[in-house]
Amino acid sequence: MTLLPPNATRLERALEAATARIGDVTAPIGTLLDPMTIDIDWLPWLGWGLSLDSWDADWSELVKRQAVAESIALHRIKGTRLSVETVLRRFDQLARIVEWHETAPRGTPHTFEIILPIDVGGALPGGTRTTAAFAEAIIREISRVKPLREHFRLVQQLSSAGSIGVTGAVRAVQSLRQDVTLTTAPAAPWDAYLQTEDGEPLEDDFGNFYEDAA
């Protein structure tokens, strides 16, 4: 059956035939915009449509769906502590944020640390959270959502053997840092130092910043 008049051209009839077949293609319209019910093969495209900042093929299906579902809400709070906490939860439920005003003594203004415990329940350190790739992924994703004026470093934390002493708000811990970490702002302008692609200064194992000789 056609709705074209008898004098329709061959091109018009060809277009009608082509568009008629589109209706035969199954399209799950009811689930295409729902990150929790959409087919997993289509989920990355929905994330792209919602301007999801990051995507990791190694995430579990649940984490992928939650990331897409939280995309719009995350954009609304981007640049706040809550946005950093939201992203951090995707990596590790035990990781936490310590801002400069929460330390004793107080740290450098507009800085914070991501504390990542690498021994849990008295067990020896190991597993994914101890790898350099895991640490680098956290640094990369936190850099996407943190406030632009704030700088941070990732601290891998190993509890001291025996009882944990507490002095004020500081626990007795041994902190292990990556060879290249994000750290607090130096006194000199940023341009004087080598920086990561996220604009953070690079430092060596002794906390010294690499100067830009260019």
C-alpha positions in Angstrom: 0.0 0.0 0.0 1.3 3.4 -0.9 0.2 7.0 -0.2 2.0 8.4 -3.2 0.0 9.7 -6.2 0.0 7.7 -9.5 2.4 10.3 -11.0 5.1 9.8 -8.3 8.6 9.7 -9.6 11.0 6.7 -9.2 13.0 8.6 -6.6 9.9 9.3 -4.5 8.9 5.6 -4.7 12.4 4.5 -3.8 12.5 6.8 -0.8 9.1 5.5 0.3 10.3 1.9 0.2 13.5 2.8 2.1 11.7 4.6 4.9 9.1 1.9 5.1 11.8 -0.6 6.2 12.8 1.7 9.1 9.6 0.8 10.8 10.6 -2.9 10.8 13.7 -2.2 12.9 13.1 -3.2 16.5 13.9 -0.2 18.8 13.4 -0.5 22.5 12.3 3.1 23.0 11.1 2.4 26.5 14.5 1.6 27.8 16.9 3.6 25.6 17.1 6.5 28.1 17.1 4.5 31.3 20.7 3.7 32.4 19.5 0.9 34.7 17.4 -1.0 32.1 19.1 -0.1 28.8 20.8 -3.0 27.0 24.5 -3.1 28.2 25.7 -2.8 24.6 23.9 0.6 24.2 25.0 1.9 27.7 28.2 3.6 26.5 26.2 5.6 23.9 23.8 6.8 26.5 26.8 7.8 28.6 28.2 9.7 25.7 24.9 11.4 25.1 24.8 12.5 28.8 28.4 13.9 28.6 29.8 11.3 31.0 33.4 12.5 31.8 35.0 9.1 32.1 34.5 5.5 31.2 36.4 2.4 32.1 35.8 -0.9 30.3 37.0 -2.7 33.5 34.2 -1.3 35.6 31.5 -3.8 36.6 28.2 -3.5 34.9 26.6 -2.0 38.0 29.3 0.7 38.3 28.9 1.6 34.7 25.1 2.0 35.1 25.5 4.0 38.2 28.1 6.3 36.5 25.7 7.0 33.6 22.8 7.5 36.0 24.9 10.0 38.1 26.2 12.0 35.1 23.8 14.9 35.1 23.8 15.2 38.9 27.6 15.1 38.9 27.8 17.9 36.4 25.6 20.0 38.6 28.0 19.7 41.6 31.2 19.5 39.6 34.0 21.4 41.3 32.8 20.6 44.9 34.0 18.2 47.5 30.8 16.1 46.9 31.8 15.6 43.3 35.2 14.3 44.4 33.5 11.9 46.9 31.1 10.7 44.3 33.9 9.7 41.9 36.0 8.3 44.7 33.3 5.9 45.7 33.6 4.2 42.3 37.1 3.2 43.1 37.1 2.3 46.8 34.6 2.6 49.6 37.4 2.9 52.2 39.1 5.8 50.5 38.5 9.2 52.1 39.2 12.9 51.6 41.1 15.0 54.2 41.1 18.8 53.5 43.8 21.1 54.6 41.6 22.5 57.5 40.9 19.0 58.8 44.6 18.2 59.6 46.5 18.9 62.7 48.4 21.2 62.2 46.5 22.7 59.4 47.9 22.2 55.9 48.3 24.6 53.0 45.1 26.3 52.1 43.2 25.0 49.0 44.8 21.6 49.2 43.6 18.1 50.2 44.7 14.5 50.4 43.0 11.3 49.2 43.8 8.7 51.8 43.7 5.1 50.4 44.2 2.4 53.0 46.2 -0.5 51.6 45.8 -2.9 54.5 42.3 -3.8 55.6 41.3 -5.7 58.7 44.9 -6.4 59.6 45.6 -8.1 56.4 48.9 -7.6 54.5 48.8 -5.0 51.8 48.0 -6.3 48.3 45.4 -6.4 45.6 44.3 -3.8 43.2 44.5 -0.8 45.6 48.3 -1.2 45.8 49.0 -1.0 42.1 50.3 2.1 40.3 47.6 1.8 37.7 44.9 2.0 40.3 46.5 5.1 41.9 47.0 6.8 38.5 43.3 6.1 37.7 42.2 7.8 40.9 44.5 10.8 40.3 43.2 11.2 36.7 39.5 11.0 37.6 39.7 13.2 40.7 41.5 15.8 38.6 38.5 16.0 36.3 36.0 17.0 39.0 38.0 18.7 41.8 37.8 22.5 42.3 40.2 24.2 39.8 42.0 26.2 42.5 42.6 23.2 44.7 45.5 20.7 44.5 45.9 17.3 46.1 48.0 14.2 46.6 47.2 10.6 46.9 48.4 8.9 50.1 48.5 5.1 50.3 48.2 4.4 54.0 49.6 1.4 55.9 48.6 1.1 59.6 51.4 0.7 62.1 51.8 -2.7 63.7 50.3 -3.1 67.1 48.0 -0.6 68.7 47.2 2.6 66.9 48.1 5.7 68.9 46.1 8.9 68.5 47.5 12.4 69.0 44.8 14.9 68.5 43.3 14.0 65.2 46.4 12.3 63.7 46.6 8.5 63.7 50.0 6.8 63.9 50.3 5.5 60.3 53.0 5.0 57.7 52.1 6.7 54.5 53.4 5.3 51.2 53.3 7.6 48.2 53.6 6.9 44.5 56.9 8.0 42.8 55.0 10.7 41.0 52.1 12.2 43.1 50.0 15.3 43.0 50.8 17.5 45.9 50.3 20.9 47.5 50.9 24.1 45.7 54.5 25.4 45.8 55.2 28.9 46.9 56.5 29.9 43.4 54.2 30.3 40.4 53.1 27.1 38.7 54.9 28.0 35.5 58.3 27.4 37.1 57.6 23.7 37.6 57.0 20.7 35.4 53.3 19.8 35.4 51.1 16.9 34.6 48.5 17.3 31.8 46.0 18.2 34.6 48.1 21.2 35.7 49.6 19.6 38.8 53.3 20.0 39.7 55.6 16.9 39.7 57.7 16.1 42.7 60.4 13.5 43.5 60.5 11.0 46.4 61.8 13.7 48.7 59.0 16.2 48.1 61.2 18.4 45.8 59.4 19.9 42.8 60.9 19.5 39.3 61.8 22.9 37.8 61.0 23.6 34.2 64.3 24.4 32.5 62.6 25.5 29.3 
